[in-house]
Each structure stands twice: as structure tokens, then as C-alpha cells.
């Protein structure tokens, strides 16, 4: 992989939840952790026609330049799609050049 392969712009986002003394959620604020160039590849798509109550899912592999600050509970925004991390970020080749992680986009049935 080369740096030139990172041709998609993504936003890494997270949420900060403020809770009361009893543990009730008072507010949730979304913030952008970073905006980086990435390579986004679709890996698999799962269609649940047999069970209509379940959503369809698309799995992607996202690769960015090495970055240690990505957390497993972060969310990726790419082309107005929201992707949830399903694997923790990992060093792609062990040389701290690229970081990769797998994400999943959930599509409600009936959407196109």
C-alpha cells in the first residue's frame, strides 16, 4: 500500500455523555476526533431476506496513516454514511505506517 492509495476523506467521531449523580444520561455531545485521508474497501455484504426484522449489513476495511488515538467506540463518517468499528484499530504491517480497522454499516430494510 502507498500513501497515494488514501483517496477518501473520513471523519473519526466520538460521543461524550454527561450523566447525573444517579447515572441517568443528561446529554450526549458528538465531537470530531480527527479528519483524515483513508482507503475504504467493502469486504462483505449480508442480506437478511429470510429474517425481515434484522437489518442488512455491509462490512468495510478502512486504512489510514498510522494514528494511535483511534478508540474502539469511535464512529467513522464516510460519504454521509456512519460506520461502527467492529474490530479494534491495528498496525497494518507492524512498522507504524498504516492503521487499519474493520467497520460495519447497518442499513435498515427497505432503504435504497
Secondary structure as UniProt FT lines:
FT   HELIX           3..5
FT   STRAND          8..19
FT   TURN            21..22
FT   STRAND          25..46
FT   TURN            52..53
FT   STRAND          56..65
FT   TURN            72..73
FT   STRAND          75..78
FT   TURN            79..80
FT   STRAND          81..85
FT   STRAND          90..91
FT   STRAND          98..107
FT   TURN            109..110
//
